[in-house]
Amino acid sequence: MGKMSRLGNALYEGDVSVDFVGRKWLWYSVSAVIVLLAVGGLYFKGLNFGIEFEGGVEYAISVPADEANQDTVDEVRTTIARTGIDAASAPIVNTAGTDTIRAQTEELTNDQAREISQAIADAIGVDAEDDISTQDVGASWGEQVAQRALTGLVVFLILVVLFIWAYFREWKMSVAALVALIHDVTITIGIYALSGFEVTPATVTGLLTILGFSLYDTVVVFDKVRENTRNLRQSRRTYSELANLAVNQTLVRSINTSIVALLPVGAILYVGVVSLGTGSLKDLALSLFVGMAAGAYSSIFIATPLAVQLKAHEQEITQQDARAKARSRRGVDRYADVPVFTEGSPMRDQDEDHDPLEDDDDETVAPVTAPPRRPEASGSGRVVPGAKAPLRDSGAAKRSQPTRQPRSKRGK
């Protein structure tokens, strides 16, 4: 059995435990720092929306394989900026594959688009008609994509609340799952702002995908929490201890699942950034990679501790915590747990395993008393008979009385 298997078995049995629930404020602080960095990136740098959302003109320039490099990219960018057209003063130019350079500008007129195309052809020595293709993208299409993505996000969140409430019968778990989802989306969008990656329809697709991945991981942990707390009254652990045990029991599974999912996505991200340089593949891979990593983190460190914190003041939970603490105190010295009875204490029939702390506080249990005893017969050895006459000295009162002799002196 490997080390990971032994560790997983020890975590599942409770022999080894990481206090995820007890250290919730530490995890909250770490998440707060990451979220603040993400929000700061959004505020100071903003998102780099692609041409699909802002509209503009895109040029796809076919060049020989040995010319699709950074020098050619810089030359094309300088050439477009030198045309003096305001909408083309800050073009976005990068490589797309091994033999294509892509350039994007803001919206242009037809004459301006032809002028820029001819300037590019003259600068790098290609044919303006055969080697340069131009595509106009309107901003209205990007607005439709954004609106539909927002609608899909709202519908998804509503369905999440209804699903978790119907499955677990716990609205507090729904709140914890929503907080984890918002945490994951905020971090992913913040990484886009800090890295400068373009936000394209592929990015939106990736964001919607990571919502499902994050929710799946959270539901698995919540399901284990429900399984551990099904017979809560018979347990000797508090609710938070049982929830923490559930997180530890699913920890190895969550790590393995996340690694298996992140490896291929990381490979796609590497190919998209290094080999292709641009395109929807890179945008999709970045959102998936960041979102999956954030989802694995939030399901362990955010969702479950928050759900336990929200349920901490429920009557059933507080009663169970009191029972568990009382049992732990008694368990320190089991032989000292002996009931003390005094004269007149009521008697009640109960099993040896009966725990008086398990009685409902709302139910009043009448004490069970023993039936009255019958008077004992005189002379039975239990009741001393009364004196019939006053006591007086007997005739043998002044005589020496026999004493017990040792066996060696008897008969002498």
C-alpha positions as a printed Julia matrix, in Angstrom:
412×3 Matrix{Float64}:
   0.0     0.0     0.0
   1.44    3.37   -1.02
   1.92    6.36    1.24
  -1.07    8.15   -0.29
  -3.29    5.12    0.27
  -2.17    4.81    3.89
  -2.69    8.51    4.43
  -6.15    8.33    2.87
  -7.08    5.39    5.1
  -5.8     7.2     8.21
  -7.77   10.32    7.29
 -10.91    8.28    6.63
 -10.7     6.43    9.94
  -9.91    9.62   11.86
  -6.46    8.46   13.0
  -4.97   11.52   11.26
  -6.98   14.72   11.08
  -6.45   18.23    9.76
  -8.55   20.81   11.6
 -10.19   22.52    8.63
 -13.32   23.6    10.51
 -11.57   24.74   13.68
  -9.13   26.97   11.77
 -11.8    28.59    9.64
 -10.63   32.13   10.37
  -7.19   31.31    8.98
  -8.73   30.03    5.72
 -11.07   33.02    5.59
  -8.11   35.36    5.9
  -6.19   33.64    3.1
  -9.24   33.78    0.83
  -9.85   37.44    1.72
  -6.3    38.35    0.65
  -6.67   36.51   -2.67
 -10.08   38.05   -3.35
  -8.77   41.53   -2.52
  -5.94   41.06   -5.02
  -8.45   39.95   -7.65
 -10.75   42.9    -6.99
  -7.75   45.23   -7.04
  -6.77   43.91  -10.45
 -10.29   44.5   -11.73
 -10.36   48.04  -10.33
  -6.92   49.25  -11.37
  -6.27   47.3   -14.58
  -9.7    46.2   -15.72
 -10.55   43.43  -18.12
  -9.06   43.24  -21.59
 -12.23   42.59  -23.56
 -11.7    41.0   -26.92
 -12.97   42.24  -30.23
 -16.05   40.08  -29.88
 -17.31   42.29  -27.04
 -16.05   45.73  -28.05
 -16.27   45.44  -31.82
 -13.62   46.37  -34.38
 -11.63   45.05  -37.31
  -9.45   41.95  -37.28
  -6.65   41.28  -39.78
  -5.34   37.75  -40.31
  -1.97   38.03  -42.08
  -0.43   34.91  -43.65
   3.37   34.91  -43.52
   6.09   32.3   -44.03
   6.72   30.09  -41.03
  10.12   31.62  -40.34
   8.61   35.15  -40.23
   5.88   34.47  -37.65
   7.99   35.83  -34.81
   8.12   38.76  -32.45
  10.07   40.97  -34.86
   7.32   40.75  -37.45
   4.69   41.36  -34.78
   6.46   44.55  -33.67
   6.81   45.72  -37.28
   3.09   45.21  -37.98
   2.13   47.03  -34.78
   4.36   49.99  -35.63
   3.07   50.15  -39.21
  -0.59   50.25  -38.13
   0.08   52.95  -35.52
   1.92   55.11  -38.07
  -1.1    55.35  -40.36
  -2.38   58.19  -38.18
  -5.88   56.74  -37.81
  -7.19   57.35  -34.28
  -9.05   54.03  -34.08
  -5.81   52.22  -34.97
  -3.45   54.08  -32.66
  -3.17   51.16  -30.18
  -3.57   47.92  -32.16
  -3.4    44.46  -30.6
  -0.98   42.29  -32.59
   0.19   38.78  -31.82
   0.96   35.48  -33.48
  -1.74   32.9   -34.21
  -0.18   29.56  -34.96
   3.02   29.03  -36.92
   2.24   31.06  -40.07
  -0.33   33.69  -39.1
  -0.21   37.08  -37.41
  -3.42   38.55  -36.05
  -3.99   42.3   -35.65
  -7.02   43.96  -34.08
  -8.13   47.58  -34.11
 -11.22   49.52  -33.12
 -14.09   50.01  -35.56
 -12.95   51.49  -38.92
 -14.56   52.67  -42.1
 -14.06   50.64  -45.27
 -11.53   53.14  -46.64
  -9.55   53.11  -43.39
  -9.56   49.31  -43.3
  -8.2    49.14  -46.87
  -5.54   51.74  -46.08
  -4.25   49.76  -43.1
  -4.31   46.51  -45.07
  -2.19   48.03  -47.82
   0.26   49.52  -45.29
   0.77   46.11  -43.69
   1.32   44.47  -47.07
   3.96   47.04  -48.02
   5.76   46.78  -44.68
   6.25   43.0   -44.52
   6.15   42.19  -48.23
   2.89   40.25  -48.63
  -0.03   40.59  -51.02
  -2.88   42.69  -49.64
  -5.57   40.74  -51.49
  -4.35   37.15  -51.08
  -2.42   37.12  -47.8
  -4.48   39.51  -45.66
  -8.07   38.75  -44.71
 -10.23   41.36  -42.95
 -13.18   40.72  -40.66
 -15.5    43.34  -39.21
 -17.0    42.52  -35.81
 -19.86   44.6   -34.42
 -20.13   45.39  -30.74
 -23.81   44.42  -30.71
 -22.91   40.75  -31.05
 -20.62   40.98  -28.04
 -23.37   42.62  -26.0
 -25.7    39.75  -26.85
 -23.08   37.25  -25.74
 -22.57   39.12  -22.46
 -26.3    39.34  -21.78
 -26.84   35.66  -22.46
 -23.88   34.73  -20.27
 -25.26   36.85  -17.42
 -28.7    35.27  -17.85
 -27.16   31.81  -17.8
 -25.22   32.66  -14.64
 -28.32   33.91  -12.8
 -30.36   30.86  -13.82
 -27.54   28.58  -12.77
 -27.27   30.16   -9.32
 -31.03   29.89   -8.78
 -30.94   26.21   -9.74
 -28.01   25.66   -7.38
 -29.99   27.06   -4.45
 -33.04   24.95   -5.27
 -31.02   21.79   -5.84
 -29.06   21.97   -2.6
 -32.14   22.93   -0.61
 -34.11   20.0    -2.08
 -31.27   17.49   -1.67
 -29.96   18.42    1.76
 -33.04   20.21    3.14
 -30.64   22.9     4.3
 -30.82   26.48    3.03
 -27.68   27.25    5.01
 -25.74   24.77    2.92
 -27.1    26.52   -0.19
 -25.73   29.82    1.12
 -22.32   28.24    1.79
 -22.23   26.74   -1.71
 -23.15   30.1    -3.29
 -20.41   31.87   -1.35
 -17.91   29.28   -2.6
 -19.1    29.79   -6.21
 -18.81   33.58   -5.97
 -15.35   33.11   -4.43
 -14.22   30.98   -7.39
 -15.63   33.27  -10.08
 -14.15   36.4    -8.47
 -10.68   34.87   -8.3
 -10.87   33.65  -11.91
 -11.96   37.03  -13.26
  -9.3    38.76  -11.17
  -6.59   36.52  -12.64
  -7.76   37.56  -16.12
  -7.43   41.2   -15.16
  -3.98   40.78  -13.61
  -2.61   38.64  -16.45
  -4.02   40.8   -19.25
  -5.58   37.86  -21.11
  -8.41   38.75  -23.46
 -11.95   38.1   -22.38
 -13.65   36.27  -25.22
 -16.76   34.08  -25.57
 -14.47   31.13  -24.8
 -13.7    32.77  -21.46
 -17.41   32.99  -20.67
 -17.79   29.31  -21.57
 -14.97   28.43  -19.2
 -16.5    30.45  -16.37
 -19.82   28.66  -16.7
 -17.99   25.32  -16.76
 -16.06   25.91  -13.55
 -19.31   26.68  -11.74
 -20.39   23.1   -12.31
 -17.01   21.71  -11.28
 -16.92   23.74   -8.06
 -20.49   22.78   -7.19
 -19.77   19.09   -7.82
 -16.85   19.06   -5.4
 -18.83   20.96   -2.76
 -21.83   18.61   -3.01
 -19.58   15.58   -2.52
 -18.22   17.02    0.74
 -21.69   18.08    1.93
 -23.04   14.61    1.21
 -20.34   13.1     3.42
 -21.2    15.6     6.15
 -24.83   14.52    6.0
 -23.82   10.86    6.15
 -21.66   11.42    9.25
 -24.36   13.44   11.05
 -27.32   11.21   10.19
 -27.38    9.63   13.7
 -26.22   12.72   15.49
 -27.75   11.93   18.9
 -25.89    8.62   19.17
 -22.5    10.12   18.28
 -19.86   11.02   20.83
 -18.52   13.86   18.64
 -19.76   17.39   18.12
 -21.27   18.5    14.82
 -18.15   20.45   13.87
 -15.97   17.4    14.59
 -18.16   15.21   12.39
 -18.1    17.81    9.6
 -14.32   18.11    9.88
 -14.09   14.31    9.68
 -16.11   14.43    6.45
 -13.67   16.92    4.92
 -10.72   14.73    5.91
 -12.43   11.64    4.52
 -12.9    13.3     1.11
  -9.56   15.16    1.12
  -7.54   12.6    -0.82
 -10.35   12.13   -3.3
 -10.6    15.89   -3.88
  -6.85   16.21   -4.37
  -6.67   13.3    -6.79
  -9.68   14.51   -8.79
  -8.3    18.03   -9.02
  -4.85   16.88  -10.15
  -6.31   14.58  -12.78
  -8.47   17.44  -14.1
  -5.76   20.12  -13.94
  -3.04   18.18  -15.76
  -4.74   18.05  -19.19
  -6.09   21.59  -18.81
  -2.59   22.79  -17.93
  -1.24   21.08  -21.03
  -3.87   22.81  -23.19
  -3.0    26.14  -21.57
   0.7    25.61  -22.31
   0.02   24.74  -25.94
  -2.32   27.71  -26.32
   0.15   30.21  -24.85
   3.48   28.9   -26.14
   2.65   27.21  -29.44
  -0.5    28.93  -30.71
   0.01   32.29  -29.04
  -3.63   33.31  -29.26
  -7.08   31.99  -29.91
 -10.06   30.71  -28.0
  -8.2    27.61  -26.8
  -5.93   29.69  -24.58
  -8.81   31.74  -23.14
 -10.84   28.63  -22.36
  -7.89   26.81  -20.76
  -6.96   29.69  -18.44
 -10.47   30.06  -17.04
 -10.76   26.29  -16.54
  -7.37   25.97  -14.87
  -7.85   28.83  -12.41
 -11.49   27.98  -11.74
 -10.82   24.29  -11.03
  -7.99   25.09   -8.63
 -10.13   27.69   -6.85
 -13.09   25.28   -6.74
 -11.04   22.54   -5.09
  -9.8    25.05   -2.52
 -13.21   26.54   -1.73
 -14.98   23.2    -1.28
 -12.48   22.23    1.45
 -11.55   25.51    3.13
 -14.61   27.73    2.59
 -17.87   25.85    1.96
 -17.82   23.32    4.81
 -16.46   25.61    7.57
 -19.0    28.27    6.57
 -21.88   25.76    6.62
 -20.84   24.59   10.11
 -20.61   28.19   11.3
 -24.1    28.98   10.0
 -25.58   25.91   11.74
 -23.69   26.34   15.01
 -26.59   28.04   16.83
 -29.31   25.53   15.95
 -30.9    23.88   18.99
 -30.13   20.35   17.86
 -26.5    21.23   17.23
 -26.01   22.98   20.59
 -27.61   20.06   22.45
 -25.38   17.58   20.65
 -22.3    19.66   21.42
 -23.26   19.64   25.12
 -23.81   15.87   25.09
 -20.5    15.26   23.32
 -18.56   17.44   25.75
 -20.18   15.74   28.75
 -19.34   12.31   27.36
 -15.76   13.35   26.72
 -15.42   14.5    30.35
 -16.83   11.22   31.63
 -14.57    9.28   29.33
 -11.44   10.67   31.02
 -12.04    8.46   34.12
 -14.7     5.88   33.42
 -14.49    4.39   36.94
 -15.25    7.72   38.53
 -18.59    7.86   36.74
 -20.56    6.24   39.58
 -23.98    7.67   40.51
 -24.43    8.76   44.11
 -27.7     7.9    45.86
 -28.99    9.44   49.04
 -31.86    8.53   51.32
 -35.13    9.27   49.61
 -33.65    9.46   46.07
 -36.18    8.39   43.45
 -35.53    5.14   41.64
 -36.08    4.64   37.9
 -35.8     1.69   35.61
 -33.19    2.22   32.95
 -30.75    0.26   30.9
 -27.07    0.3    31.54
 -26.44    2.08   28.24
 -29.05    4.72   28.89
 -27.68    8.24   28.84
 -29.79   10.79   30.76
 -28.33   13.54   28.54
 -30.15   12.06   25.57
 -33.56   12.89   27.08
 -35.3    15.75   25.34
 -35.28   18.88   27.41
 -38.85   19.59   26.4
 -40.24   16.3    27.79
 -40.95   15.97   31.53
 -40.26   12.41   32.67
 -42.01   11.38   35.91
 -39.69    9.55   38.34
 -40.38    5.85   38.76
 -40.54    4.93   42.48
 -40.47    1.49   44.07
 -43.69    0.12   45.63
 -44.01    0.42   49.45
 -42.41   -2.39   51.4
 -44.42   -4.68   53.63
 -43.63   -4.66   57.38
 -41.03   -7.28   58.29
 -42.02  -10.13   60.56
 -40.62  -10.07   64.1
 -37.74  -12.49   64.63
 -36.76  -12.57   60.96
 -33.44  -10.98   61.76
 -34.3    -7.66   60.16
 -36.43   -6.09   62.91
 -35.43   -6.14   66.6
 -38.37   -7.26   68.78
 -39.52   -4.98   71.53
 -38.6    -5.62   75.19
 -41.28   -7.4    77.24
 -39.83   -6.45   80.69
 -37.2    -4.11   82.06
 -33.66   -5.39   81.82
 -31.92   -6.55   85.05
 -28.76   -8.33   86.0
 -28.86  -12.1    85.65
 -27.63  -14.57   88.23
 -24.46  -15.21   86.28
 -23.54  -11.58   86.02
 -20.7   -11.89   88.62
 -19.38  -15.26   87.57
 -16.35  -15.67   85.38
 -17.37  -16.35   81.85
 -15.69  -18.88   79.59
 -13.19  -17.56   77.11
 -12.02  -18.99   73.8
  -8.74  -20.89   74.2
  -6.21  -21.64   71.49
  -6.28  -25.15   70.1
  -2.99  -26.12   71.81
  -4.41  -25.47   75.3
  -7.78  -27.04   74.85
  -8.46  -30.1    77.05
  -5.72  -29.28   79.53
